């Protein structure tokens, strides 16, 4: 991808060429966010294995849309609205607030 802007650099001032290269490089870079959420219970039973042996749920960014996240559980992958997942977690935590 950087080889194309170098062709542009031959026909413009060096300072402008550096700015063009910086913008193209910034637009083509991608930041990944991979989050492992450790599983503490499976089917209501506590998992007593070492932390490295426990399964985890992986939550990562969607490749194209900020409002989505991808949730991986084992071999399964789900794309969900991030705000819906956040609301579901908050609602689940509030279920015990009256006790």
C-alpha positions, 0 to 999 in steps of 0.5 A: 500500500505504501508503494502507491503513495511513493509514485505520488511523491515523485510529482509533488514537493517533499513536505507535501509528499510526507503529509500524503504518506502519513495520511495514507498510512494512518488510514490503512492501519488498524487497531485490534482490541482482543479481550479475554473474559475468564469463565468461572462457572460452567452450567452452574458448577465452579471451574477449579482448574488453573487460570490458564486452563479455564475457558474464556469468552473473547470479545473483539472489535468488529472489522468495519463498524464501531457499534458492533463487537464480535463475541467468540465462545469456543467455535461459535462467533456472534456479532452483536450491538455493543450497546445491547451487550453493555445494557444486558450486563448492567441489567443482569448486575441490577437483578440483585440490587434490591436484596 
